[in-house]
Amino acid sequence: NVLVVAAIANNRNLHSPMYYFVCCLAVSDLLVSVSNVLETAVLLLLEAGALAAQAAVVQQLDNVMNVLICGSMVSSLCFLGAIAVDRYVSIFYALRYHSIVTLPRAGRSIAAIWA
């Protein structure tokens, strides 16, 4: 996922709406992975006694991690849907694709999904 984001960011040929959707999918997948690793690490540290925290703090931290994981999963699914719609338009409306899927429209779609 990091390589996908780096490739899209560095290669000017990949600066099109389709690749922006792919890049956002990679970022949301990265968020899922990182938040899962962080949650697992915190739980292991708490069980080992290496991290001392009050129950209320642990509960709040768990809630934050769960929201981050769920939000990232939902955004991943939404970006998969956006990629599917983009590919549908590119196949069935090939001649009008560039007038239908423009950078401003893709930007608004990306902003709406992240919001």
DADAJO-V543736 format. One record per backbone hydrogen bond with DSSP energy under -1.0 kcal/mol. NH is the residue of the N-H (numbers start at 1). CO is the residue of the C=O. E is the energy in kcal/mol with one decimal. If there is no record, write none. Layout:
nh/co/e
NH/CO/E
NH/CO/E
This chain:
nh/co/e
5/1/-2.3
6/2/-2.6
7/3/-2.6
8/4/-2.4
9/5/-2.3
10/6/-2.2
11/7/-2.0
14/11/-1.5
15/12/-1.4
16/14/-1.5
20/16/-1.9
21/17/-2.1
22/18/-1.7
23/19/-2.6
24/20/-2.4
25/21/-2.1
26/22/-2.2
27/23/-2.3
28/24/-2.5
29/25/-2.2
30/26/-2.1
31/27/-2.2
32/28/-1.9
33/29/-2.3
34/30/-3.0
35/31/-2.4
36/32/-2.2
37/33/-2.3
38/34/-2.6
39/35/-2.4
40/36/-2.4
41/37/-2.5
42/38/-2.5
43/39/-2.4
44/40/-2.4
45/41/-2.4
46/42/-2.4
47/43/-2.4
48/44/-2.0
50/45/-1.4
51/45/-1.4
58/54/-2.2
59/55/-2.4
60/56/-2.3
61/57/-2.6
62/58/-2.4
63/59/-2.3
64/60/-2.3
65/61/-2.4
66/62/-2.5
67/63/-2.3
68/64/-2.3
69/65/-2.6
70/66/-2.8
71/67/-2.8
72/68/-2.1
73/69/-2.3
74/70/-2.5
75/71/-2.3
76/72/-2.2
77/73/-2.2
78/74/-2.4
79/75/-2.5
80/76/-2.1
81/77/-2.0
82/78/-2.4
83/79/-2.5
84/80/-2.1
85/81/-2.4
86/82/-2.5
87/83/-2.6
88/84/-2.3
89/85/-2.6
90/86/-2.2
91/87/-1.6
92/88/-2.8
93/89/-2.1
100/96/-1.7
101/97/-3.2
102/100/-1.1
106/102/-2.7
107/103/-2.8
108/104/-2.3
109/105/-2.3
110/106/-2.7
111/107/-2.5
112/108/-2.3
113/109/-2.3
114/110/-2.4
115/111/-2.0
